[in-house]
């Protein structure tokens, strides 16, 4: 009984202390101000007439009494294109009044933006603020976005020879197709943004030849961030990719970047009689949810280029003629933002199996001054069965991450292991994307066949660095320049 009385006294005392420390009446004291989780909400490029993703910030009341925010407003109303929702309340013309916030509590503010056409080629900076008036105090959170006019294609087919300029980016929905026998030419610096499940379909020809300082880019249309300082381009699987669907198509890619889709380049040619011709020079094909290049019955040259970070194969080649020179095939795929990892497939798969694809021609594969490596101990799979003409391959002056094997088709091959440090950076994080330039101690340095490196276009690497300045060219797409 006495014990219960003591507990009752303690409870009453606690209530008195709590009541004395907390006053539930709204304060009008000017000394009580709001605090915010961020002072600026910055959107990356937003395409005109296409709404942005939604971002948020938090209002805090760190004071011991509730406050009434007399007004929350945007000085430009709705004319700037920004829109706000505060604590679930949808504003009228971005104006709210008498919003209460309890002591030591918080409210969420959600912001998005839709940009009107800017009638300019270059991005236009758009600014506004969310202004809070509380007990005579004026406080604000800045809003910024870059509005960009874009040319929008929805299920469009190019039916005449066409040149696309680089003045504005292209936003693709569903597909952009090139009709048989027609050629789509793309100017240096052109940017293509593909919406979810959109694709570039080539039944005719593609000539996308950029320049070192004006690369042509093919990527998804999300321009926001996965996390602070983490670009959305780090997320694979955003669009379908480039599909070469004509058996007589020609594709030329130079200084191009293709990234963050499902399959980088897909060539499903079903006949041995005609083969599409694809030349890829000074280009990057990186970060794909399936494969970088999947080809059947194609004639493909990969020169001074990088194919990297694919959930399945970087290269999956069945039937056809393939040449790799001074290229880097590196698979360190790990999509830590969605939890996806490699499926166990090697970086390069060469298949001559007639039983798996009876329409496939025999494979001829020549790899020179190149690197095939990744996070697994065996990054090459060669399958050669049930076909009268054997799979022909040559590795000449190459670094291969694979279990060593003997063959007359191997010439000056360096067998790798996972202890070798080859590159500057092989991970994807908020600190940056992978960097497949060689480090000082990399065993791939100085091992290239100089007779090949002296030839155009191999005398300079993808970044315009001379391979011949010291007389010792390196393997792969990049010449060492110091770390």
N, C-alpha and C positions, 0 to 999 in steps of 0.2 A: 504494500500500500504506500509506504513511504517512498519506495523507488518510483512508483507511478507519479507521485506528486512532484518529485524532482524533475522528471521528464516533462511534465506539464509546465513547470516554471521555465525550463529551458526553451520550450516551444514558444511560450508567450514572449519571452525576452527576445528570441530571434525575430518574431514577427514585428516587435516594436523597433528593433534595429533596422530591419528591412524597410519598414514604413518610414522611418526617419531618414533613410538614405535614398529612397526612391519616391519621387513625387510624380504621380501620373498626370498631372495637369500640364497642358502644353505651355512651354516656355516662350516668352517673347524677348528674352535677353539677347542683345546683339552679339554678346561674347560667344554664344553657342552657334557654331558653324558646322557645315557638312564637310565630309571628306569623301574622296573618290578613289576607286581602285586604279584609274588611269587619268592622266590629264589630257590625252589626245587619243582619238580613235581614227586610225589611218587605214583607208582601203587602198588596195593596189588598183591597177587599171580596171575600170568598169566599162564594158561596152555600152554604147548608147542604146537606149530603149530595152536593154537587158538588165534586169535587176541583179543586185549583188547578193552575196550570202549575208547572213545576219551576224553582226558582232555585238558584244555586250560589255557593259561596265557596271560597277556596283556603287551605290550611294550608301555611305555609312553615317550613322549618328552615334558618335562616341560619347555623347553627353549624357548626364544622369537624368534628363527630363525629355519627354517627347517634343518634337518640333513639327510645325506645320509649314510646308514649303508653299508659300503663297502662289508662286507661279513657276512653271517649267515651260520653256518656249525655245524656239529657234528664231533668231532675228529675221531670217529670210523666209519664214513660214514654210510653205511647200515648194517655193520657187527654186530652191537649191537642189531639190531632188532627194534630200535626206528625209527619213521617216523614223519616228521613235514610238516605242511602247514602254510605259513605265508601270512596273508592278502589275502587269496584266491589263492595264488601262490603255485603250487605243485612243490616241489624241485626235482632236479635230483641228486641222491646219497646224499640227505640231504645237498645240497649246493645251496645257493642263493647269488646273488651279487647285489649291487647298489639298495638297497631297500630304497626309500625315505619315510620320516615321517615328516609331517608338524609341524610347531610350535604349541605347546599346543594340540597335537593330540595323537592318540593311534592306535596301530595295534594289531590284535589278532593272536596268534600262537596256532595251534592245534597239539596235540601230541598223537600218539598211539604206541603200541608196539606189535610185534609178535615175540615170543621166539622160537628159534630152540631147538630141543631136547637136554636136558642137560646131558643125560646118567647118571643121579644120582637119587637116591630115594628122597633125601631131596631137598627143594627149594634152588635155587642158585641165589645169588644177582647179578643183572645186572645193570651196571651204564654207564652213558654217560653224555654229557652236550650239551646244545645249546650255541654256542659261537658267540658273536657279536663283530665285529670290526668296530669302529666308530671314525674317527679322531685320529687314533693311540691308542684309548682306547680298551682294551680287557675286555669284560664283559661276564658273563655266567649265565645260569640257569641250575641247576643240574637235572638229570633224573635218577630215580631209579625204579627197578621192581624186583620182585622175580619170576624167571622162575621155573615152576614145571612140570615135566613129569607126565603124567596121562595115565591110561589104559582106552581106549575109547571103549564103547560098543554101537553099533547102531542096535536097533531092535534085540537084542541077546536073545536066549532061552537057559537056562541051562538044558541039557538033561541027565546029569549024576550027581551023588552026588558030590558036589564041595565045596572046601574050598577056600575062597578069603582071601588073606593075606592083611596086613595093610602097606606094604612097599610103595605103591604108591596109590594115590586117584583114584577113578573110575569116569569117566565122561560118563553119560548116555544120549543117544539120542533116542527118540521114546519110547523104553521100554527095561527093563531087565526082562525076565520072567523065572520062574522056572516051569518045566514041571511036570505034575501029577506024584505023587509017588516018586519024586526026592527031595533031600534036599540041600538047599544052606546054608552053614555055613559061618559065617563072623567072622574074628579074631578081638579081641579088638583093638580099635584105628582106625578101617577102616573108611574112609570118602567117602561118595557117593555124587556126584554133578549131579543134573538132569537138563538138558536143558528144555526150555519152552515146556510144554505139555508132558514131558516124565513121565513115571511111573514105579514103581516096581510092577510086576504082579506075584502073588503067586498062582499057580495052585497046587503046591506040598507043600513043607514045607520050613520054614525059621527059622534058628537058629542064631540070631544076639545077642550074649551075650558079652557085653563089660565089662569093669572094671571101678571102680570109677575114676581112674586117666587116663583111656584110653577108653573114651566113643566112641561109634559108632554113626556117624552122617549121617543124610539124609537131604539134603537141595538143594536149587537151585544152579545153576552154576555161578551166578553173584558174583564176589569177589570184585567189586569196591565199591564205596561209593555213597549213594544217595545225601548226602551233606557232608561238612567237619565234620568229627567225627561221621557220621551217617552211619552205616553198611547197605549194600544192603539187608542183611538178615532181616531187619525190615519190608521189603515189602512183603506182603502176595501174594499168587496166582502165584508163580514163576514156579511151576511144579505141576503135578497132585496128587502125593502122593502114598501111599502103598495100593495095591488092593489085598485082599484075596479072590480068585475066585474059590477055590476048596472046595467042601462041606465036605471033610474029611481032609483038610489042618490042620497042626499044626504050630503055630507061637510062638516063644519065643524071647522076646525083654528084654534085661537087660542092664542097663546103656546105653540107646540109647537116642539120641535127634533127633526128627523129627520136622522140622520147615519150615514155610514160603511157604507152597504149597496151593493147592485148598481144598483138603480134606486129613486129616492126614492118617487115616486108614479107608478104605471102605470095608465092608463085606456084599455083596448082596446075601446071600445064599437063594435060592428059594425053599428049601425042609426042612421039619421037620424031615425027617428020619435020616439025618446025619447033624451034626453041626461042623464047624471048631472050633478048640480050640486055643485060643489066651491068652498068659500069658505076661503081661507087668509089669515089675518090675524096680524100680529105674530109670524111664524114664520120659522125657519131650516131650509132644506133644503140640506145641505152634505156634500161629500166622498163622491162616489159613483163607483163603478167604471164605470158606463155613463152614464145621464142622471139629472138631478134630477127632471124631470117629463116624461113621455111621455104624450100625450093624443090620442085620436081621437074626434070627435063628443062633445065635452064642453062644458059651460058652467062656466068656471072664472074665479074672481076671485082675484088675488094682490094683497094690500093690505098696505102697511107691512112687507114681508117680504123676505128674502134667499134667493136660490138661487145656490149658488156651488160652484166646484171640482168639476167632473165630467169624467170622462175623455172623454166624447162631448159631447152638448149639455146645457146646463143646462135649456133648454126645447126640446122637440121637439113641435110642435103641427100636427096634420093634421086639418082639419075641426072646426068648432065655433065657439063664441063665447068670446073670451078678453079679460079686462080686467086690466091691470097699472097700479097707482097707487102712487106713492111706494115703489117697490120697487127693490132692487139686484140685478142679475144680473151676477155677476162670476166669470169662469172663469180661475183661475190654478192649475189642477190640476197637481200634480207630486208623485207618490207616491215620494219619494226613498228610502223604506224598502223598497220592492219593485222599484224601478227602472221603474215604470210612468209614462208621460207622456201628455199629450193625444194623441188620434188625428188631430188636424187638423180636427175638426168645429167649427163656430162655436158660440158660447154660445147663440144663439137660432136655431132653424130653424122657418120658417113654410112649410107646404106645402099647395098646393091642387091637387096632381096627381091627377087622377082615374085616370090609367093606373096609378099606383103603389098606389092604394087606392080601388077603385071604390065602396066603401061609405061613403066619407068625404063629409061635407057640406062646402059652401064655408066658408072661414075668414073670420071677422070678428075683428080684433085691434085693441085700443085700448090705447095705452101713454102714460101721463101722469105727469109729474113723476118720471120713473124713469131708471135708469142701466143701460146694457148695455155691458159692457166685458170686458176680459180680456188675456191675454198675446199674442194674435195681432192683426195689423193689421185684420182684418175679422171681426167677431164676430156678423154677422147674415147669414142666407141666406133669401131670399124666392123661392120657386118657385111660379109661377102659370101653368099650362099646361093645355090640353085640357079646359077646363070652361066651360060657358056663363056661369055666374055668377062674376065675377072675385073674386080674393082681396081683401078690403077691410081696409086697415090704416090706422091713424093714430098718428103719433108727435107728441105735443104737450108742449112743455117737457121735452125729454129730452137726455141725453148719450149719443151713440151712437158706439161704436168701430167704424167702418166707412168704406169708401170713399164719399165724398159722392156723393149722387145727388139728382136733382130730382123732386119729386112734389107735387101739390096736397094730399097727405095728411101733409105735414110742416109742423109749426108750431113755430117757435122751437126748432130742433134745433141743439145744439152738437156738431160732429163732433170726435171725439177722435183722439188719436194716442198711441203708446206712450211718448212723452216726458212726457206729463202725469202728475204725481204726484197721485193722487186720495185714496189711503187710507193709514191708519196702517201697516198691515202686509199684504203680499200674498204671503207665503211661509209655509211650514209647517216648523218646525224645533224643536229642543229648547228654544228660547227662547219658544215659544208658537205658537198657531194664528193664522191670518189675522185681521185686524181691519179691517173695511170701513167704519169711521167716517171721515169726511172729515178731511183735514189742513187747516191754516190757509190754504195757498195753492191749494187744490184749485179748479179752474174750475167744479166742480159746485155751489159754494156760492152762495147767494142767488138762484138761477136758477129756483126753482119758481114755479108759478102760485099766487099767494097765495089766489086765490078757491077753488082746490081744497084748499089746505092748511088753510083755515079750517073746512072741513067735518069733521064727525065721521065716521070715527075718525082722520082725517089730521092733526088739530090737535096731536097728540102722536106722537112717533116710537116705534119699537119699544121703546126703553128708557125711555119715559115722559117724554122731554124735549119741552118745548113748542116747536113750530115757529114760534110767533108772538111769542116774547118780544122779539125785536129787529125784527120786521116783515119779515124777509127769510128765508123758509124755503129750505132746501137741497133739491136733488134726492136721490132715493134713500130708503132705509129709515131712514137715521140723520141726525139734525140735528147740526151741529157744536157741540161743547162745549169746544173747546180740546184740545191734544195733551198 
